[in-house]
Amino acid sequence: MYSFTKTMDQIKSLQGKQTIFYAAETLNTVWETKPEIIAKLLPAPLKPVKDKPLVSTFIANYPKTSFAPGYKEAGLFILAECDGVAGRYCLSMPITDGMAMSMGREVCGFPKKMASIDFEVKNGTAVGKISRNGIEFFSVNANLSGKLNKDNKTSDLNEAISEFMYNVTYSKSSDGCGFLLSPTLIKQKLAVAEITENKLATSTVVMTDSPHDPWAELEVVRMIGSQYIVSTNTLEPGENLYFNKIDPMGFVPYSFTKWDWWAK
């Protein structure tokens, strides 16, 4: 019989278990936005990367993982740096599986929310759509032509989808005043291996403003393009940075990415 309480043997069996996404289908899309938008959205100690106001998104289908049944996921990131190391700062991560959502929020602090995600690759075209609360706030259409949008470089795309990801983990106080646990910057690495498909694409995106998922705030100034890749990915254990060094009151304006905004 199963129990809410786990034995030490059961717990030990999980130690060292890797977070692996097998044969993951991912469409990464990158564009340039306005520098002032990046500066507004980055909490200290993260800083904009000079002359690189880059936004990246992904929509992925994970048919098999090492920790949960298959599911779909998406993400919105902006390029940032900390102590000279560039990485993607996560603003939003819609997801279709409750278990994977809980793990990502509780362990890594990712701003995950349950969503409806459609992702299809057919006849040389990849189409992704994300909806929540009756609003389709993001869609992407990518032509897997082997080329990026006009006059763009693969280096811009690669830099924007850096292997490192930044996120701030925290726990708000139950009395509604401040934080129970101090905000802590996390750096994680996504290792990509066993690539079976890798195609560049010209792409367009459509964003609809939503109070709960304001992806439209990341205005497109120059579309760089997309990359469709099928690979096995491993999310490596995170590194805690700036523990007890982030000003809690300074971080408060940035601490609402995990919740919908029903305030009037």
Summary of the structure (lengths in Angstrom):
residues: 264
radius of gyration: 18.4
end to end distance: 48.0
largest distance: 61.5
contacts: 818
relative contact order: 0.20
helix: 15%
strand: 50%
